[in-house]
Amino acid sequence: MVYYDIHTHHLPVYPEDVAIVNCLVPALDAGSHPGQVISRLEKADTAGCLCDPASSAGTGLFHSVGIHPWYIYDVEEQLTDLKRQAMLPGVVAIGETGLDKLVEASLECQQEIFKVSAAFAENLGIFLIIHCVKAWDELIALKKELKPRMPWVIHGFRGNAILARQLIRQGFYLSFGEHFHPEAVHEAWPGYLFAETDDREIDIRTVYRNLSASLNLRLEQFAGQIAENVRDILHLP
């Protein structure tokens, strides 16, 4: 049985599990320098970060890159860096990107970055990982405007069943982590559901157990469906 963590900031607890390790495009106000961050990533072969896929064949480690709404300091510079990083081997998703009404960056600025990030995902044929806080109407409007071919996955979804149903009707996929509404999980099951650990100190196997229990399913049945979703929707091996 294979476990898939589609969005995490940590190495998997169990090396045989499949994980998409996230890295934000360098955020100077978060204490990082772009050169230092990319240097760390290029050296971090054990984390599957921006390395030659052949060097991590069989490890199940992949990578995502994105500009988080919390860490916007220079749009032009960050978008240039995102484009460069997105082209590196091992990158299977753009994100996390998104809209957050509780941060300092203007919504207009966030929307600009989101549109370019979504375009990168389309051009590269990879999926988009989305962070959204109190901007659901704007996010839905962007999806209607851009009409993406590639999957848009909302990570760390904690909304209720009504919101889940609305988003699924618009073609969004939902990824659930440590905290979730069981009714929302039921709305996403079976074909719109993924699992993640994000930045939490929890392993993906615990998340699987919690989600499968909320659905009253055997763990093996739940894991089999997630594996099918990962292969058929996200096109990971």
C-alpha positions as CSV (number, residue, x, y, z in Angstrom):
1,M,0.0,0.0,0.0
2,V,1.4,3.4,-1.1
3,Y,0.8,6.6,0.9
4,Y,0.8,9.9,-1.0
5,D,1.5,13.3,0.7
6,I,0.8,15.9,-2.0
7,H,1.9,18.9,0.0
8,T,4.5,18.9,2.8
9,H,7.3,21.0,4.1
10,H,9.0,18.0,5.7
11,L,10.7,14.8,4.5
12,P,8.4,11.8,5.0
13,V,8.6,9.9,8.2
14,Y,8.7,6.7,6.2
15,P,11.1,6.8,3.2
16,E,8.9,4.6,1.1
17,D,6.0,7.0,1.2
18,V,5.5,9.4,-1.8
19,A,5.8,13.1,-1.0
20,I,5.7,16.4,-2.8
21,V,8.1,18.6,-0.8
22,N,7.2,22.3,-1.1
23,C,9.6,25.2,-1.3
24,L,8.5,28.8,-1.4
25,V,10.2,31.1,-3.9
26,P,12.7,33.0,-1.8
27,A,11.1,35.4,0.6
28,L,13.5,38.0,1.8
29,D,11.2,39.2,4.6
30,A,11.2,35.7,5.9
31,G,15.0,35.9,6.5
32,S,16.1,34.1,3.3
33,H,18.2,35.2,0.5
34,P,17.3,33.9,-3.0
35,G,20.8,32.6,-3.7
36,Q,21.0,30.8,-0.3
37,V,17.6,29.2,-0.7
38,I,18.2,27.8,-4.2
39,S,21.7,26.7,-3.1
40,R,20.2,24.7,-0.2
41,L,17.6,23.2,-2.5
42,E,20.1,22.1,-5.1
43,K,22.1,20.3,-2.4
44,A,19.2,18.7,-0.7
45,D,19.0,15.6,-2.8
46,T,17.7,13.6,0.2
47,A,14.6,15.9,0.2
48,G,14.0,15.4,-3.5
49,C,14.4,19.2,-4.0
50,L,15.1,20.3,-7.5
51,C,17.4,17.3,-8.2
52,D,17.7,15.2,-11.2
53,P,14.8,12.7,-11.1
54,A,17.3,9.9,-11.9
55,S,19.1,10.6,-8.6
56,S,16.0,10.0,-6.6
57,A,14.4,7.2,-8.7
58,G,12.4,4.9,-6.5
59,T,12.4,7.2,-3.5
60,G,9.0,8.7,-4.2
61,L,10.2,12.3,-3.6
62,F,9.0,15.2,-5.8
63,H,8.9,18.9,-5.5
64,S,6.6,22.0,-5.8
65,V,7.6,25.6,-6.0
66,G,5.5,28.7,-5.5
67,I,5.1,32.3,-4.3
68,H,3.1,32.2,-1.1
69,P,0.8,35.2,-0.4
70,W,2.5,35.6,3.0
71,Y,5.9,36.2,1.4
72,I,5.6,38.7,-1.4
73,Y,8.4,41.3,-1.5
74,D,9.2,42.0,-5.2
75,V,6.7,40.6,-7.7
76,E,9.0,40.9,-10.8
77,E,12.0,39.3,-9.1
78,Q,10.0,36.5,-7.6
79,L,8.1,35.7,-10.8
80,T,11.4,35.5,-12.6
81,D,12.8,33.2,-10.0
82,L,9.6,31.1,-10.0
83,K,9.9,30.6,-13.8
84,R,13.5,29.5,-13.4
85,Q,12.7,27.1,-10.6
86,A,9.6,25.7,-12.2
87,M,11.7,24.4,-15.1
88,L,14.0,22.4,-13.0
89,P,13.8,18.6,-13.0
90,G,11.7,17.1,-10.2
91,V,9.1,19.8,-10.0
92,V,5.6,18.3,-10.4
93,A,3.5,21.2,-9.2
94,I,3.3,25.0,-8.9
95,G,2.4,26.4,-5.5
96,E,1.6,27.0,-3.1
97,T,0.1,30.2,-4.6
98,G,-3.2,31.8,-3.8
99,L,-5.3,34.6,-2.3
100,D,-5.3,35.6,1.3
101,K,-7.3,38.6,2.6
102,L,-5.5,38.6,6.0
103,V,-2.0,39.5,4.6
104,E,-0.3,42.8,3.8
105,A,0.0,42.3,0.1
106,S,-2.9,43.7,-1.9
107,L,-5.4,41.4,-3.4
108,E,-4.6,42.8,-6.8
109,C,-0.9,41.9,-6.4
110,Q,-1.8,38.4,-5.2
111,Q,-4.1,38.0,-8.2
112,E,-1.4,39.0,-10.6
113,I,1.0,36.4,-9.1
114,F,-1.7,33.8,-9.1
115,K,-2.5,34.3,-12.8
116,V,1.2,34.0,-13.8
117,S,1.6,30.9,-11.6
118,A,-1.5,29.3,-13.1
119,A,-0.1,30.0,-16.6
120,F,3.2,28.3,-15.7
121,A,1.3,25.3,-14.5
122,E,-0.6,25.2,-17.8
123,N,2.5,25.6,-19.9
124,L,4.4,22.9,-18.0
125,G,1.4,20.5,-17.8
126,I,1.5,20.2,-14.0
127,F,-1.1,20.9,-11.3
128,L,-1.6,24.0,-9.1
129,I,-1.5,24.0,-5.3
130,I,-3.7,26.7,-3.9
131,H,-3.7,28.6,-0.5
132,C,-7.0,30.5,0.0
133,V,-8.2,32.5,3.0
134,K,-11.5,34.4,2.9
135,A,-11.2,34.9,-0.9
136,W,-13.4,32.0,-2.2
137,D,-15.5,34.2,-4.5
138,E,-12.4,35.7,-6.0
139,L,-10.8,32.3,-6.5
140,I,-13.9,30.9,-8.2
141,A,-14.0,34.0,-10.4
142,L,-10.3,33.4,-11.5
143,K,-11.1,29.8,-12.4
144,K,-14.0,30.9,-14.6
145,E,-11.8,33.5,-16.2
146,L,-8.7,31.4,-16.8
147,K,-10.5,28.1,-17.6
148,P,-7.5,25.9,-16.7
149,R,-6.9,22.5,-18.2
150,M,-4.6,21.4,-15.4
151,P,-6.0,20.5,-11.9
152,W,-6.3,23.1,-9.2
153,V,-6.0,21.6,-5.8
154,I,-6.9,23.6,-2.6
155,H,-4.5,22.5,0.1
156,G,-5.2,22.2,3.8
157,F,-9.0,22.5,3.2
158,R,-10.9,23.1,6.5
159,G,-14.1,24.4,5.1
160,N,-17.6,23.0,5.6
161,A,-19.6,20.7,3.4
162,I,-21.4,23.6,1.7
163,L,-18.2,25.3,0.6
164,A,-16.7,21.9,-0.4
165,R,-19.7,21.2,-2.6
166,Q,-19.5,24.6,-4.2
167,L,-15.8,24.3,-5.0
168,I,-16.2,20.7,-6.3
169,R,-18.9,21.9,-8.7
170,Q,-16.5,24.4,-10.1
171,G,-13.9,21.7,-10.7
172,F,-11.6,22.2,-7.7
173,Y,-9.9,19.3,-5.9
174,L,-9.6,19.4,-2.1
175,S,-6.6,18.2,-0.1
176,F,-7.1,17.5,3.6
177,G,-4.6,17.4,6.4
178,E,-4.6,17.2,10.2
179,H,-7.7,19.3,10.7
180,F,-10.9,18.9,8.6
181,H,-14.7,18.7,8.6
182,P,-15.8,15.1,8.1
183,E,-18.8,16.3,6.1
184,A,-16.5,18.1,3.7
185,V,-14.4,14.9,3.3
186,H,-17.6,13.1,2.4
187,E,-18.4,15.7,-0.3
188,A,-14.9,15.2,-1.9
189,W,-15.0,11.4,-1.8
190,P,-14.1,9.6,-3.9
191,G,-12.8,11.5,-6.9
192,Y,-11.9,15.0,-5.6
193,L,-9.9,14.1,-2.5
194,F,-6.2,14.2,-1.7
195,A,-4.2,14.1,1.6
196,E,-1.3,16.1,3.0
197,T,0.7,17.0,6.1
198,D,1.6,20.6,5.2
199,D,3.9,22.0,7.9
200,R,2.4,19.9,10.7
201,E,4.3,17.5,12.9
202,I,2.1,14.6,11.7
203,D,2.9,11.8,9.3
204,I,0.8,11.0,6.2
205,R,-0.2,7.6,7.5
206,T,-1.9,9.2,10.5
207,V,-3.8,11.5,8.1
208,Y,-4.9,8.6,6.0
209,R,-6.2,6.8,9.1
210,N,-8.1,9.8,10.3
211,L,-9.7,10.5,6.9
212,S,-10.6,6.8,6.2
213,A,-12.1,6.6,9.7
214,S,-14.2,9.7,9.0
215,L,-15.5,7.9,5.9
216,N,-16.0,4.6,7.7
217,L,-13.7,2.9,5.2
218,R,-11.0,0.3,5.5
219,L,-7.6,2.0,5.3
220,E,-6.7,-0.1,2.2
221,Q,-9.8,1.0,0.3
222,F,-9.1,4.6,1.1
223,A,-5.5,4.4,0.1
224,G,-6.4,2.6,-3.1
225,Q,-8.7,5.5,-4.1
226,I,-6.1,8.2,-3.3
227,A,-3.5,6.3,-5.3
228,E,-6.0,6.2,-8.2
229,N,-6.6,10.0,-7.9
230,V,-2.9,10.7,-7.8
231,R,-2.3,8.7,-10.9
232,D,-5.3,9.7,-13.0
233,I,-5.6,13.4,-11.9
234,L,-2.1,14.5,-10.9
235,H,-0.4,12.1,-13.3
236,L,2.2,11.0,-10.8
237,P,3.6,7.5,-10.9
